[in-house]
Amino acid sequence: MALILIINRPVRWYKGLFNCVQYGISAYFALQSYQVTGGVIGDFQLESLFAYLSYAIVYFCVIPVYV
């Protein structure tokens, strides 16, 4: 029952907008770090492992900064 109440709970529009912008900013900074560390968009190579790791680290570290 509690799960249904959580799912149906109304959310203010500005809270949803804030979350969307927050994820967009995190993805932008993570993409920039991916490209700076040598990653190429659309190309999957094992040599780019450092670029993949930098993307993941930056993405998950930038999200808490804006909260």
Secondary structure, DSSP 8 states (H G I E B T S, - for coil): -HHHHHHT----HHHHHHHHHHHHHHHHHHHHHHHHTT--TT---GGGHHHHHHHHHHHHHHGGGG-
